[in-house]
Amino acid sequence: MERHEKDTLLYLVPGMHCGHCVAAVTEEVSAVPGVESVTVDLEAKRVEATGTALDDAAIRAAIEEAGYEAA
């Protein structure tokens, strides 16, 4: 069995301001292949995606699909 190192990518998403924002971003980013967990810190306006073989462009696109821009 192959073992893959887990990666973590961090994004600043300044447009998030409420629980709906957190839910929308979490749902979209969670659907990206390779993403195993998503943590959103609303106060810090930060999104953290953890998983294997993460695709930065796909995660940024998912954040945009949720209606926000990743800085």
N, C-alpha and C positions, 0 to 999 in steps of 0.2 A: 504494500500500500504506500502510495506517495504521500508525503507530508508537505504542505505548503505553508510558508510563513504568512502570518496575517499582516495585512497592511492597514494603516489608518491614514485617512486624508481629512484635512480640516478646511473648512470654508467659512468665511465671514458672510453673513446674509443680513445686511442692515435693514432690509425692508420688513423683517418679521417683527410683529408687535403683540400677538395674542395667541391663545390656544389653538385657534383655527389655523393660523400660520404654521404652528408646530406640527399639527396633524397633517396638513397638506404636504409639507416638505418631507416629513417622515414617511408618508405613504409612497410618494413618488421615488424618493431615494432608495427605499427598501425594495422596490421593484427592479432596480438595476442589477443585472447579473453580477454575481460575485460579492454583493453586499450582504453581510450577515447580520449587522446591527447598525442602527442609526441612533445617535444621541444628539438632541437639540438643546442648547442652552439659550433660552429666550433672552435672559438678561444680558449675556455677552454677545448675543446675535451670532452664535457659532453653531455650525453643523459638523458633526464628526461621523464619518462613515468608516466602518471596519469590515474587513473581509479578505478574500484572496483574489489576486489578479484584478484589482480595482481599475476601472477606466475613468480617469479624471474627466474627460470630455463627456462621457455618458452621465456622470453624476452631476456635472454642471448643467447639462441639458435637462435632467430630471428636476433640478432646483428651478430652472426657468419654466418648465412645464407646470410646476406648482404655482407659478406667478411671481417668482422672486429672482433677484440677480445675485449671483455669488461673486463677491469681491475678491 
